[in-house]
Amino acid sequence: MTRLAFASLLLATACASTSGHGPGDAGPGAPPPPVAYGGEILHLDANDRGFQRPQLDDEGCLGEALRRTPGAAGVENKVRFAVLRDGSLVRFSYLQPVTDAQRLAIETAFAACRWNPGLAPGGTPVAVWVIQPIKVLAAEPSVYR
């Protein structure tokens, strides 16, 4: 019991004597410390947001492109692909089997949209794997035809 009380007293004393900042922190408002990324040291500025995942340039583009592509109707799957540094898409794979017609329709729909590549903490574009779930409802005849 005395060992536990002594350890608690030491911990309380140590916590009371620190300022709440880690070693090397200059306090609030100071620039963030350098970060090691991929073997190199990056010096981040105050408004850096760190790693960013690839994103569609227009959020509604993929859904619209899949709806317009007739071969993708009725597909529910997860698509894995890589977004390269220039925003191009490569190496598609699927969680569940798809026919060749469905694969061609899905890859055509994905390529029809513009993708912004992922960014490393320093702001340089990097290639990143993406897993995107898709669900395309079966094509229904239009009431206006």
Helices and strands as residue ranges (DSSP letters): H 2-17, E 35-37, E 40-42, E 55-56, H 61-68, G 70-72, E 76-83, E 89-94, H 100-111, E 115-116, E 118-119, E 125-126, E 128-135
